Amino acid sequence: MVFGMEPYEAIRAPRMLALQEGGSLLIEDRIPENVQMDLLSLGIRMKVSGVWDYHMGSFQICYLDQKTNELCTIADPRRCGVADGMR
């Protein structure tokens, strides 16, 4: 909602954790290279994790599609999860 993404797009977006002790970031390797270069230019070191790092947390989404009035669900690919809902 904050960045104007659709739910499926938001749950699949690459993530990074907050600045760690020692001043480095843990980032998923899908963070665009230009963003990584910008962070390096600011002196921020990074530890790059895999494509879908379960340390980044996970969530499931259940929402009502305002256009179709359908109940929709999405499970985060970082863990084994299931999203479901009832109306």
PDB file of N, CA, C and O in Angstrom, chain B, residues numbered from 101:
ATOM      1  N   MET B 101       0.824  -1.193   0.000  1.00  0.00           N
ATOM      2  CA  MET B 101       0.000   0.000   0.000  1.00  0.00           C
ATOM      3  C   MET B 101       0.868   1.256   0.000  1.00  0.00           C
ATOM      4  O   MET B 101       0.569   2.219  -0.706  1.00  0.00           O
ATOM      5  N   VAL B 102       1.935   1.246   0.785  1.00  0.00           N
ATOM      6  CA  VAL B 102       2.781   2.429   0.900  1.00  0.00           C
ATOM      7  C   VAL B 102       3.455   2.764  -0.431  1.00  0.00           C
ATOM      8  O   VAL B 102       3.563   3.936  -0.792  1.00  0.00           O
ATOM      9  N   PHE B 103       3.909   1.745  -1.161  1.00  0.00           N
ATOM     10  CA  PHE B 103       4.645   1.976  -2.403  1.00  0.00           C
ATOM     11  C   PHE B 103       3.785   1.775  -3.644  1.00  0.00           C
ATOM     12  O   PHE B 103       4.303   1.776  -4.760  1.00  0.00           O
ATOM     13  N   GLY B 104       2.478   1.602  -3.464  1.00  0.00           N
ATOM     14  CA  GLY B 104       1.579   1.457  -4.590  1.00  0.00           C
ATOM     15  C   GLY B 104       1.685   0.129  -5.320  1.00  0.00           C
ATOM     16  O   GLY B 104       1.289   0.028  -6.481  1.00  0.00           O
ATOM     17  N   MET B 105       2.216  -0.892  -4.652  1.00  0.00           N
ATOM     18  CA  MET B 105       2.366  -2.202  -5.283  1.00  0.00           C
ATOM     19  C   MET B 105       1.096  -3.029  -5.100  1.00  0.00           C
ATOM     20  O   MET B 105       0.356  -2.863  -4.130  1.00  0.00           O
ATOM     21  N   GLU B 106       0.869  -3.912  -6.049  1.00  0.00           N
ATOM     22  CA  GLU B 106      -0.174  -4.920  -5.890  1.00  0.00           C
ATOM     23  C   GLU B 106       0.330  -5.930  -4.856  1.00  0.00           C
ATOM     24  O   GLU B 106       1.542  -6.085  -4.703  1.00  0.00           O
ATOM     25  N   PRO B 107      -0.568  -6.623  -4.142  1.00  0.00           N
ATOM     26  CA  PRO B 107      -0.126  -7.564  -3.099  1.00  0.00           C
ATOM     27  C   PRO B 107       0.880  -8.607  -3.584  1.00  0.00           C
ATOM     28  O   PRO B 107       1.878  -8.851  -2.906  1.00  0.00           O
ATOM     29  N   TYR B 108       0.639  -9.231  -4.750  1.00  0.00           N
ATOM     30  CA  TYR B 108       1.565 -10.250  -5.253  1.00  0.00           C
ATOM     31  C   TYR B 108       2.944  -9.655  -5.526  1.00  0.00           C
ATOM     32  O   TYR B 108       3.964 -10.283  -5.243  1.00  0.00           O
ATOM     33  N   GLU B 109       2.969  -8.466  -6.066  1.00  0.00           N
ATOM     34  CA  GLU B 109       4.224  -7.771  -6.355  1.00  0.00           C
ATOM     35  C   GLU B 109       4.972  -7.453  -5.054  1.00  0.00           C
ATOM     36  O   GLU B 109       6.191  -7.606  -4.986  1.00  0.00           O
ATOM     37  N   ALA B 110       4.246  -7.013  -4.033  1.00  0.00           N
ATOM     38  CA  ALA B 110       4.858  -6.633  -2.758  1.00  0.00           C
ATOM     39  C   ALA B 110       5.464  -7.825  -2.033  1.00  0.00           C
ATOM     40  O   ALA B 110       6.560  -7.724  -1.481  1.00  0.00           O
ATOM     41  N   ILE B 111       4.762  -8.955  -2.028  1.00  0.00           N
ATOM     42  CA  ILE B 111       5.255 -10.115  -1.283  1.00  0.00           C
ATOM     43  C   ILE B 111       6.494 -10.713  -1.940  1.00  0.00           C
ATOM     44  O   ILE B 111       7.312 -11.338  -1.266  1.00  0.00           O
ATOM     45  N   ARG B 112       6.638 -10.527  -3.244  1.00  0.00           N
ATOM     46  CA  ARG B 112       7.776 -11.071  -3.984  1.00  0.00           C
ATOM     47  C   ARG B 112       8.946 -10.080  -4.102  1.00  0.00           C
ATOM     48  O   ARG B 112      10.008 -10.447  -4.603  1.00  0.00           O
ATOM     49  N   ALA B 113       8.769  -8.854  -3.656  1.00  0.00           N
ATOM     50  CA  ALA B 113       9.826  -7.838  -3.770  1.00  0.00           C
ATOM     51  C   ALA B 113      11.053  -8.245  -2.957  1.00  0.00           C
ATOM     52  O   ALA B 113      10.909  -8.804  -1.870  1.00  0.00           O
ATOM     53  N   PRO B 114      12.252  -7.977  -3.463  1.00  0.00           N
ATOM     54  CA  PRO B 114      13.464  -8.291  -2.696  1.00  0.00           C
ATOM     55  C   PRO B 114      13.517  -7.467  -1.414  1.00  0.00           C
ATOM     56  O   PRO B 114      13.012  -6.345  -1.360  1.00  0.00           O
ATOM     57  N   ARG B 115      14.131  -8.037  -0.391  1.00  0.00           N
ATOM     58  CA  ARG B 115      14.166  -7.400   0.926  1.00  0.00           C
ATOM     59  C   ARG B 115      15.586  -7.249   1.444  1.00  0.00           C
ATOM     60  O   ARG B 115      16.526  -7.885   0.968  1.00  0.00           O
ATOM     61  N   MET B 116      15.699  -6.387   2.430  1.00  0.00           N
ATOM     62  CA  MET B 116      16.944  -6.247   3.174  1.00  0.00           C
ATOM     63  C   MET B 116      16.582  -6.060   4.639  1.00  0.00           C
ATOM     64  O   MET B 116      15.514  -5.541   4.964  1.00  0.00           O
ATOM     65  N   LEU B 117      17.478  -6.485   5.514  1.00  0.00           N
ATOM     66  CA  LEU B 117      17.270  -6.284   6.943  1.00  0.00           C
ATOM     67  C   LEU B 117      17.840  -4.931   7.346  1.00  0.00           C
ATOM     68  O   LEU B 117      18.619  -4.324   6.611  1.00  0.00           O
ATOM     69  N   ALA B 118      17.445  -4.481   8.507  1.00  0.00           N
ATOM     70  CA  ALA B 118      17.952  -3.207   9.035  1.00  0.00           C
ATOM     71  C   ALA B 118      19.472  -3.284   9.209  1.00  0.00           C
ATOM     72  O   ALA B 118      20.047  -4.370   9.281  1.00  0.00           O
ATOM     73  N   LEU B 119      20.091  -2.142   9.272  1.00  0.00           N
ATOM     74  CA  LEU B 119      21.533  -2.056   9.442  1.00  0.00           C
ATOM     75  C   LEU B 119      21.962  -2.901  10.642  1.00  0.00           C
ATOM     76  O   LEU B 119      21.440  -2.741  11.746  1.00  0.00           O
ATOM     77  N   GLN B 120      22.914  -3.799  10.413  1.00  0.00           N
ATOM     78  CA  GLN B 120      23.385  -4.723  11.437  1.00  0.00           C
ATOM     79  C   GLN B 120      24.503  -4.091  12.258  1.00  0.00           C
ATOM     80  O   GLN B 120      25.062  -3.059  11.887  1.00  0.00           O
ATOM     81  N   GLU B 121      24.811  -4.727  13.371  1.00  0.00           N
ATOM     82  CA  GLU B 121      25.938  -4.290  14.180  1.00  0.00           C
ATOM     83  C   GLU B 121      27.189  -4.343  13.305  1.00  0.00           C
ATOM     84  O   GLU B 121      27.404  -5.333  12.607  1.00  0.00           O
ATOM     85  N   GLY B 122      27.991  -3.331  13.327  1.00  0.00           N
ATOM     86  CA  GLY B 122      29.158  -3.258  12.464  1.00  0.00           C
ATOM     87  C   GLY B 122      28.888  -2.480  11.183  1.00  0.00           C
ATOM     88  O   GLY B 122      29.803  -2.250  10.392  1.00  0.00           O
ATOM     89  N   GLY B 123      27.638  -2.073  10.971  1.00  0.00           N
ATOM     90  CA  GLY B 123      27.311  -1.196   9.850  1.00  0.00           C
ATOM     91  C   GLY B 123      27.081  -1.865   8.516  1.00  0.00           C
ATOM     92  O   GLY B 123      27.230  -1.222   7.476  1.00  0.00           O
ATOM     93  N   SER B 124      26.721  -3.141   8.511  1.00  0.00           N
ATOM     94  CA  SER B 124      26.461  -3.792   7.228  1.00  0.00           C
ATOM     95  C   SER B 124      24.977  -4.145   7.100  1.00  0.00           C
ATOM     96  O   SER B 124      24.254  -4.238   8.093  1.00  0.00           O
ATOM     97  N   LEU B 125      24.546  -4.337   5.855  1.00  0.00           N
ATOM     98  CA  LEU B 125      23.173  -4.744   5.558  1.00  0.00           C
ATOM     99  C   LEU B 125      23.172  -6.175   5.049  1.00  0.00           C
ATOM    100  O   LEU B 125      24.071  -6.567   4.304  1.00  0.00           O
ATOM    101  N   LEU B 126      22.179  -6.957   5.439  1.00  0.00           N
ATOM    102  CA  LEU B 126      21.945  -8.256   4.829  1.00  0.00           C
ATOM    103  C   LEU B 126      20.877  -8.036   3.775  1.00  0.00           C
ATOM    104  O   LEU B 126      19.773  -7.587   4.085  1.00  0.00           O
ATOM    105  N   ILE B 127      21.209  -8.355   2.515  1.00  0.00           N
ATOM    106  CA  ILE B 127      20.277  -8.119   1.416  1.00  0.00           C
ATOM    107  C   ILE B 127      20.073  -9.398   0.614  1.00  0.00           C
ATOM    108  O   ILE B 127      20.966 -10.242   0.542  1.00  0.00           O
ATOM    109  N   GLU B 128      18.893  -9.538   0.013  1.00  0.00           N
ATOM    110  CA  GLU B 128      18.679 -10.628  -0.930  1.00  0.00           C
ATOM    111  C   GLU B 128      19.376 -10.266  -2.239  1.00  0.00           C
ATOM    112  O   GLU B 128      19.480  -9.091  -2.593  1.00  0.00           O
ATOM    113  N   ASP B 129      19.847 -11.276  -2.947  1.00  0.00           N
ATOM    114  CA  ASP B 129      20.645 -10.983  -4.143  1.00  0.00           C
ATOM    115  C   ASP B 129      19.827 -10.419  -5.299  1.00  0.00           C
ATOM    116  O   ASP B 129      20.384 -10.091  -6.347  1.00  0.00           O
ATOM    117  N   ARG B 130      18.519 -10.303  -5.124  1.00  0.00           N
ATOM    118  CA  ARG B 130      17.679  -9.702  -6.176  1.00  0.00           C
ATOM    119  C   ARG B 130      17.581  -8.185  -6.046  1.00  0.00           C
ATOM    120  O   ARG B 130      16.943  -7.539  -6.879  1.00  0.00           O
ATOM    121  N   ILE B 131      18.200  -7.603  -5.019  1.00  0.00           N
ATOM    122  CA  ILE B 131      18.266  -6.137  -4.933  1.00  0.00           C
ATOM    123  C   ILE B 131      19.030  -5.676  -6.181  1.00  0.00           C
ATOM    124  O   ILE B 131      20.132  -6.163  -6.433  1.00  0.00           O
ATOM    125  N   PRO B 132      18.474  -4.760  -6.955  1.00  0.00           N
ATOM    126  CA  PRO B 132      19.133  -4.351  -8.206  1.00  0.00           C
ATOM    127  C   PRO B 132      20.579  -3.889  -7.988  1.00  0.00           C
ATOM    128  O   PRO B 132      20.914  -3.279  -6.972  1.00  0.00           O
ATOM    129  N   GLU B 133      21.407  -4.197  -8.964  1.00  0.00           N
ATOM    130  CA  GLU B 133      22.833  -3.875  -8.872  1.00  0.00           C
ATOM    131  C   GLU B 133      23.073  -2.374  -8.691  1.00  0.00           C
ATOM    132  O   GLU B 133      23.984  -1.977  -7.965  1.00  0.00           O
ATOM    133  N   ASN B 134      22.261  -1.536  -9.347  1.00  0.00           N
ATOM    134  CA  ASN B 134      22.472  -0.090  -9.198  1.00  0.00           C
ATOM    135  C   ASN B 134      22.186   0.357  -7.760  1.00  0.00           C
ATOM    136  O   ASN B 134      22.831   1.284  -7.272  1.00  0.00           O
ATOM    137  N   VAL B 135      21.242  -0.277  -7.081  1.00  0.00           N
ATOM    138  CA  VAL B 135      20.962   0.043  -5.675  1.00  0.00           C
ATOM    139  C   VAL B 135      22.144  -0.403  -4.816  1.00  0.00           C
ATOM    140  O   VAL B 135      22.560   0.316  -3.907  1.00  0.00           O
ATOM    141  N   GLN B 136      22.680  -1.583  -5.100  1.00  0.00           N
ATOM    142  CA  GLN B 136      23.851  -2.053  -4.363  1.00  0.00           C
ATOM    143  C   GLN B 136      25.033  -1.108  -4.543  1.00  0.00           C
ATOM    144  O   GLN B 136      25.747  -0.817  -3.584  1.00  0.00           O
ATOM    145  N   MET B 137      25.242  -0.631  -5.761  1.00  0.00           N
ATOM    146  CA  MET B 137      26.342   0.300  -6.029  1.00  0.00           C
ATOM    147  C   MET B 137      26.129   1.625  -5.280  1.00  0.00           C
ATOM    148  O   MET B 137      27.079   2.201  -4.749  1.00  0.00           O
ATOM    149  N   ASP B 138      24.887   2.099  -5.242  1.00  0.00           N
ATOM    150  CA  ASP B 138      24.583   3.330  -4.503  1.00  0.00           C
ATOM    151  C   ASP B 138      24.875   3.158  -3.010  1.00  0.00           C
ATOM    152  O   ASP B 138      25.420   4.059  -2.373  1.00  0.00           O
ATOM    153  N   LEU B 139      24.515   2.016  -2.464  1.00  0.00           N
ATOM    154  CA  LEU B 139      24.788   1.753  -1.043  1.00  0.00           C
ATOM    155  C   LEU B 139      26.293   1.697  -0.791  1.00  0.00           C
ATOM    156  O   LEU B 139      26.785   2.252   0.192  1.00  0.00           O
ATOM    157  N   LEU B 140      27.020   1.023  -1.683  1.00  0.00           N
ATOM    158  CA  LEU B 140      28.481   0.969  -1.546  1.00  0.00           C
ATOM    159  C   LEU B 140      29.100   2.361  -1.610  1.00  0.00           C
ATOM    160  O   LEU B 140      30.046   2.654  -0.879  1.00  0.00           O
ATOM    161  N   SER B 141      28.572   3.217  -2.477  1.00  0.00           N
ATOM    162  CA  SER B 141      29.111   4.580  -2.593  1.00  0.00           C
ATOM    163  C   SER B 141      28.875   5.389  -1.324  1.00  0.00           C
ATOM    164  O   SER B 141      29.585   6.361  -1.064  1.00  0.00           O
ATOM    165  N   LEU B 142      27.889   4.996  -0.541  1.00  0.00           N
ATOM    166  CA  LEU B 142      27.626   5.653   0.750  1.00  0.00           C
ATOM    167  C   LEU B 142      28.451   5.030   1.872  1.00  0.00           C
ATOM    168  O   LEU B 142      28.350   5.446   3.026  1.00  0.00           O
ATOM    169  N   GLY B 143      29.268   4.032   1.532  1.00  0.00           N
ATOM    170  CA  GLY B 143      30.110   3.375   2.523  1.00  0.00           C
ATOM    171  C   GLY B 143      29.400   2.271   3.297  1.00  0.00           C
ATOM    172  O   GLY B 143      29.883   1.840   4.343  1.00  0.00           O
ATOM    173  N   ILE B 144      28.264   1.812   2.795  1.00  0.00           N
ATOM    174  CA  ILE B 144      27.507   0.758   3.466  1.00  0.00           C
ATOM    175  C   ILE B 144      27.926  -0.587   2.893  1.00  0.00           C
ATOM    176  O   ILE B 144      27.806  -0.838   1.694  1.00  0.00           O
ATOM    177  N   ARG B 145      28.418  -1.443   3.774  1.00  0.00           N
ATOM    178  CA  ARG B 145      28.815  -2.787   3.366  1.00  0.00           C
ATOM    179  C   ARG B 145      27.588  -3.688   3.344  1.00  0.00           C
ATOM    180  O   ARG B 145      26.629  -3.472   4.086  1.00  0.00           O
ATOM    181  N   MET B 146      27.631  -4.691   2.492  1.00  0.00           N
ATOM    182  CA  MET B 146      26.487  -5.609   2.374  1.00  0.00           C
ATOM    183  C   MET B 146      26.941  -7.046   2.439  1.00  0.00           C
ATOM    184  O   MET B 146      28.018  -7.408   1.965  1.00  0.00           O
ATOM    185  N   LYS B 147      26.090  -7.856   3.040  1.00  0.00           N
ATOM    186  CA  LYS B 147      26.226  -9.310   2.976  1.00  0.00           C
ATOM    187  C   LYS B 147      25.062  -9.754   2.106  1.00  0.00           C
ATOM    188  O   LYS B 147      23.902  -9.490   2.423  1.00  0.00           O
ATOM    189  N   VAL B 148      25.374 -10.421   1.022  1.00  0.00           N
ATOM    190  CA  VAL B 148      24.352 -10.815   0.065  1.00  0.00           C
ATOM    191  C   VAL B 148      23.919 -12.245   0.349  1.00  0.00           C
ATOM    192  O   VAL B 148      24.742 -13.159   0.404  1.00  0.00           O
ATOM    193  N   SER B 149      22.620 -12.423   0.527  1.00  0.00           N
ATOM    194  CA  SER B 149      22.072 -13.759   0.778  1.00  0.00           C
ATOM    195  C   SER B 149      21.511 -14.324  -0.515  1.00  0.00           C
ATOM    196  O   SER B 149      21.693 -13.744  -1.585  1.00  0.00           O
ATOM    197  N   GLY B 150      20.842 -15.438  -0.416  1.00  0.00           N
ATOM    198  CA  GLY B 150      20.251 -16.085  -1.585  1.00  0.00           C
ATOM    199  C   GLY B 150      19.052 -15.325  -2.120  1.00  0.00           C
ATOM    200  O   GLY B 150      18.707 -14.244  -1.643  1.00  0.00           O
ATOM    201  N   VAL B 151      18.430 -15.919  -3.118  1.00  0.00           N
ATOM    202  CA  VAL B 151      17.293 -15.311  -3.796  1.00  0.00           C
ATOM    203  C   VAL B 151      16.113 -15.104  -2.848  1.00  0.00           C
ATOM    204  O   VAL B 151      15.520 -14.026  -2.823  1.00  0.00           O
ATOM    205  N   TRP B 152      15.767 -16.133  -2.066  1.00  0.00           N
ATOM    206  CA  TRP B 152      14.635 -16.087  -1.135  1.00  0.00           C
ATOM    207  C   TRP B 152      15.155 -16.453   0.247  1.00  0.00           C
ATOM    208  O   TRP B 152      15.129 -17.626   0.617  1.00  0.00           O
ATOM    209  N   ASP B 153      15.626 -15.483   1.018  1.00  0.00           N
ATOM    210  CA  ASP B 153      16.206 -15.741   2.337  1.00  0.00           C
ATOM    211  C   ASP B 153      15.122 -15.759   3.408  1.00  0.00           C
ATOM    212  O   ASP B 153      14.442 -14.757   3.628  1.00  0.00           O
ATOM    213  N   TYR B 154      14.963 -16.910   4.076  1.00  0.00           N
ATOM    214  CA  TYR B 154      13.922 -17.017   5.097  1.00  0.00           C
ATOM    215  C   TYR B 154      14.197 -16.146   6.321  1.00  0.00           C
ATOM    216  O   TYR B 154      13.286 -15.908   7.114  1.00  0.00           O
ATOM    217  N   HIS B 155      15.419 -15.670   6.492  1.00  0.00           N
ATOM    218  CA  HIS B 155      15.728 -14.756   7.597  1.00  0.00           C
ATOM    219  C   HIS B 155      15.031 -13.399   7.437  1.00  0.00           C
ATOM    220  O   HIS B 155      14.899 -12.644   8.400  1.00  0.00           O
ATOM    221  N   MET B 156      14.594 -13.105   6.226  1.00  0.00           N
ATOM    222  CA  MET B 156      13.923 -11.829   5.961  1.00  0.00           C
ATOM    223  C   MET B 156      12.491 -11.808   6.495  1.00  0.00           C
ATOM    224  O   MET B 156      11.802 -10.792   6.410  1.00  0.00           O
ATOM    225  N   GLY B 157      12.060 -12.926   7.039  1.00  0.00           N
ATOM    226  CA  GLY B 157      10.684 -13.011   7.520  1.00  0.00           C
ATOM    227  C   GLY B 157       9.761 -13.407   6.392  1.00  0.00           C
ATOM    228  O   GLY B 157      10.157 -13.436   5.227  1.00  0.00           O
ATOM    229  N   SER B 158       8.544 -13.706   6.742  1.00  0.00           N
ATOM    230  CA  SER B 158       7.572 -14.073   5.724  1.00  0.00           C
ATOM    231  C   SER B 158       6.182 -13.701   6.212  1.00  0.00           C
ATOM    232  O   SER B 158       5.948 -13.524   7.407  1.00  0.00           O
ATOM    233  N   PHE B 159       5.286 -13.590   5.278  1.00  0.00           N
ATOM    234  CA  PHE B 159       3.908 -13.289   5.629  1.00  0.00           C
ATOM    235  C   PHE B 159       2.990 -13.819   4.549  1.00  0.00           C
ATOM    236  O   PHE B 159       3.414 -14.067   3.421  1.00  0.00           O
ATOM    237  N   GLN B 160       1.759 -13.987   4.897  1.00  0.00           N
ATOM    238  CA  GLN B 160       0.726 -14.395   3.970  1.00  0.00           C
ATOM    239  C   GLN B 160      -0.273 -13.242   3.872  1.00  0.00           C
ATOM    240  O   GLN B 160      -0.473 -12.498   4.832  1.00  0.00           O
ATOM    241  N   ILE B 161      -0.886 -13.107   2.725  1.00  0.00           N
ATOM    242  CA  ILE B 161      -1.830 -12.007   2.513  1.00  0.00           C
ATOM    243  C   ILE B 161      -3.192 -12.583   2.147  1.00  0.00           C
ATOM    244  O   ILE B 161      -3.294 -13.500   1.331  1.00  0.00           O
ATOM    245  N   CYS B 162      -4.215 -12.044   2.747  1.00  0.00           N
ATOM    246  CA  CYS B 162      -5.596 -12.341   2.380  1.00  0.00           C
ATOM    247  C   CYS B 162      -6.264 -10.980   2.192  1.00  0.00           C
ATOM    248  O   CYS B 162      -6.265 -10.154   3.104  1.00  0.00           O
ATOM    249  N   TYR B 163      -6.832 -10.749   1.008  1.00  0.00           N
ATOM    250  CA  TYR B 163      -7.402  -9.429   0.735  1.00  0.00           C
ATOM    251  C   TYR B 163      -8.609  -9.551  -0.186  1.00  0.00           C
ATOM    252  O   TYR B 163      -8.770 -10.541  -0.899  1.00  0.00           O
ATOM    253  N   LEU B 164      -9.432  -8.548  -0.155  1.00  0.00           N
ATOM    254  CA  LEU B 164     -10.601  -8.479  -1.020  1.00  0.00           C
ATOM    255  C   LEU B 164     -10.254  -7.608  -2.214  1.00  0.00           C
ATOM    256  O   LEU B 164      -9.970  -6.420  -2.061  1.00  0.00           O
ATOM    257  N   ASP B 165     -10.276  -8.196  -3.400  1.00  0.00           N
ATOM    258  CA  ASP B 165      -9.986  -7.445  -4.617  1.00  0.00           C
ATOM    259  C   ASP B 165     -11.150  -6.482  -4.871  1.00  0.00           C
ATOM    260  O   ASP B 165     -12.285  -6.906  -5.090  1.00  0.00           O
ATOM    261  N   GLN B 166     -10.852  -5.203  -4.837  1.00  0.00           N
ATOM    262  CA  GLN B 166     -11.887  -4.175  -4.977  1.00  0.00           C
ATOM    263  C   GLN B 166     -12.509  -4.141  -6.372  1.00  0.00           C
ATOM    264  O   GLN B 166     -13.645  -3.695  -6.535  1.00  0.00           O
ATOM    265  N   LYS B 167     -11.773  -4.608  -7.373  1.00  0.00           N
ATOM    266  CA  LYS B 167     -12.292  -4.583  -8.745  1.00  0.00           C
ATOM    267  C   LYS B 167     -13.231  -5.759  -9.031  1.00  0.00           C
ATOM    268  O   LYS B 167     -14.254  -5.605  -9.698  1.00  0.00           O
ATOM    269  N   THR B 168     -12.861  -6.946  -8.510  1.00  0.00           N
ATOM    270  CA  THR B 168     -13.635  -8.147  -8.821  1.00  0.00           C
ATOM    271  C   THR B 168     -14.510  -8.618  -7.666  1.00  0.00           C
ATOM    272  O   THR B 168     -15.366  -9.484  -7.844  1.00  0.00           O
ATOM    273  N   ASN B 169     -14.292  -8.042  -6.468  1.00  0.00           N
ATOM    274  CA  ASN B 169     -14.995  -8.446  -5.244  1.00  0.00           C
ATOM    275  C   ASN B 169     -14.666  -9.893  -4.860  1.00  0.00           C
ATOM    276  O   ASN B 169     -15.445 -10.539  -4.159  1.00  0.00           O
ATOM    277  N   GLU B 170     -13.521 -10.404  -5.313  1.00  0.00           N
ATOM    278  CA  GLU B 170     -13.079 -11.749  -4.976  1.00  0.00           C
ATOM    279  C   GLU B 170     -12.145 -11.719  -3.773  1.00  0.00           C
ATOM    280  O   GLU B 170     -11.372 -10.776  -3.600  1.00  0.00           O
ATOM    281  N   LEU B 171     -12.221 -12.755  -2.948  1.00  0.00           N
ATOM    282  CA  LEU B 171     -11.282 -12.931  -1.858  1.00  0.00           C
ATOM    283  C   LEU B 171     -10.034 -13.577  -2.437  1.00  0.00           C
ATOM    284  O   LEU B 171     -10.123 -14.637  -3.059  1.00  0.00           O
ATOM    285  N   CYS B 172      -8.878 -12.963  -2.247  1.00  0.00           N
ATOM    286  CA  CYS B 172      -7.621 -13.440  -2.825  1.00  0.00           C
ATOM    287  C   CYS B 172      -6.617 -13.718  -1.717  1.00  0.00           C
ATOM    288  O   CYS B 172      -6.657 -13.081  -0.664  1.00  0.00           O
ATOM    289  N   THR B 173      -5.717 -14.667  -1.949  1.00  0.00           N
ATOM    290  CA  THR B 173      -4.683 -14.991  -0.969  1.00  0.00           C
ATOM    291  C   THR B 173      -3.348 -15.190  -1.679  1.00  0.00           C
ATOM    292  O   THR B 173      -3.296 -15.575  -2.847  1.00  0.00           O
ATOM    293  N   ILE B 174      -2.267 -14.917  -0.944  1.00  0.00           N
ATOM    294  CA  ILE B 174      -0.910 -15.093  -1.461  1.00  0.00           C
ATOM    295  C   ILE B 174      -0.039 -15.586  -0.318  1.00  0.00           C
ATOM    296  O   ILE B 174      -0.128 -15.063   0.793  1.00  0.00           O
ATOM    297  N   ALA B 175       0.808 -16.591  -0.573  1.00  0.00           N
ATOM    298  CA  ALA B 175       1.762 -17.085   0.422  1.00  0.00           C
ATOM    299  C   ALA B 175       3.170 -16.636   0.033  1.00  0.00           C
ATOM    300  O   ALA B 175       3.540 -16.658  -1.141  1.00  0.00           O
ATOM    301  N   ASP B 176       3.936 -16.235   1.024  1.00  0.00           N
ATOM    302  CA  ASP B 176       5.309 -15.779   0.805  1.00  0.00           C
ATOM    303  C   ASP B 176       6.178 -16.951   0.344  1.00  0.00           C
ATOM    304  O   ASP B 176       6.144 -18.013   0.967  1.00  0.00           O
ATOM    305  N   PRO B 177       6.961 -16.786  -0.738  1.00  0.00           N
ATOM    306  CA  PRO B 177       7.804 -17.874  -1.235  1.00  0.00           C
ATOM    307  C   PRO B 177       9.022 -18.160  -0.357  1.00  0.00           C
ATOM    308  O   PRO B 177       9.734 -19.130  -0.615  1.00  0.00           O
ATOM    309  N   ARG B 178       9.284 -17.357   0.664  1.00  0.00           N
ATOM    310  CA  ARG B 178      10.455 -17.553   1.502  1.00  0.00           C
ATOM    311  C   ARG B 178      10.304 -18.720   2.478  1.00  0.00           C
ATOM    312  O   ARG B 178      11.296 -19.203   3.024  1.00  0.00           O
ATOM    313  N   ARG B 179       9.098 -19.166   2.694  1.00  0.00           N
ATOM    314  CA  ARG B 179       8.857 -20.285   3.618  1.00  0.00           C
ATOM    315  C   ARG B 179       7.701 -21.114   3.098  1.00  0.00           C
ATOM    316  O   ARG B 179       6.993 -20.726   2.169  1.00  0.00           O
ATOM    317  N   CYS B 180       7.531 -22.266   3.724  1.00  0.00           N
ATOM    318  CA  CYS B 180       6.353 -23.092   3.404  1.00  0.00           C
ATOM    319  C   CYS B 180       5.168 -22.469   4.129  1.00  0.00           C
ATOM    320  O   CYS B 180       5.077 -22.563   5.353  1.00  0.00           O
ATOM    321  N   GLY B 181       4.301 -21.864   3.428  1.00  0.00           N
ATOM    322  CA  GLY B 181       3.143 -21.217   4.021  1.00  0.00           C
ATOM    323  C   GLY B 181       1.937 -21.338   3.119  1.00  0.00           C
ATOM    324  O   GLY B 181       2.051 -21.579   1.917  1.00  0.00           O
ATOM    325  N   VAL B 182       0.795 -21.167   3.722  1.00  0.00           N
ATOM    326  CA  VAL B 182      -0.451 -21.226   2.984  1.00  0.00           C
ATOM    327  C   VAL B 182      -1.295 -20.042   3.431  1.00  0.00           C
ATOM    328  O   VAL B 182      -1.393 -19.755   4.624  1.00  0.00           O
ATOM    329  N   ALA B 183      -1.892 -19.371   2.487  1.00  0.00           N
ATOM    330  CA  ALA B 183      -2.826 -18.285   2.790  1.00  0.00           C
ATOM    331  C   ALA B 183      -4.215 -18.743   2.369  1.00  0.00           C
ATOM    332  O   ALA B 183      -4.387 -19.292   1.280  1.00  0.00           O
ATOM    333  N   ASP B 184      -5.187 -18.525   3.210  1.00  0.00           N
ATOM    334  CA  ASP B 184      -6.554 -18.941   2.907  1.00  0.00           C
ATOM    335  C   ASP B 184      -7.502 -17.997   3.615  1.00  0.00           C
ATOM    336  O   ASP B 184      -7.110 -17.320   4.565  1.00  0.00           O
ATOM    337  N   GLY B 185      -8.707 -17.946   3.176  1.00  0.00           N
ATOM    338  CA  GLY B 185      -9.687 -17.067   3.801  1.00  0.00           C
ATOM    339  C   GLY B 185     -11.105 -17.526   3.516  1.00  0.00           C
ATOM    340  O   GLY B 185     -11.345 -18.301   2.590  1.00  0.00           O
ATOM    341  N   MET B 186     -12.031 -17.047   4.308  1.00  0.00           N
ATOM    342  CA  MET B 186     -13.447 -17.367   4.118  1.00  0.00           C
ATOM    343  C   MET B 186     -14.238 -16.084   4.186  1.00  0.00           C
ATOM    344  O   MET B 186     -13.860 -15.136   4.874  1.00  0.00           O
ATOM    345  N   ARG B 187     -15.334 -16.067   3.467  1.00  0.00           N
ATOM    346  CA  ARG B 187     -16.233 -14.904   3.515  1.00  0.00           C
ATOM    347  C   ARG B 187     -17.583 -15.332   3.983  1.00  0.00           C
ATOM    348  O   ARG B 187     -18.488 -14.506   4.094  1.00  0.00           O
TER     349      ARG B 187
END
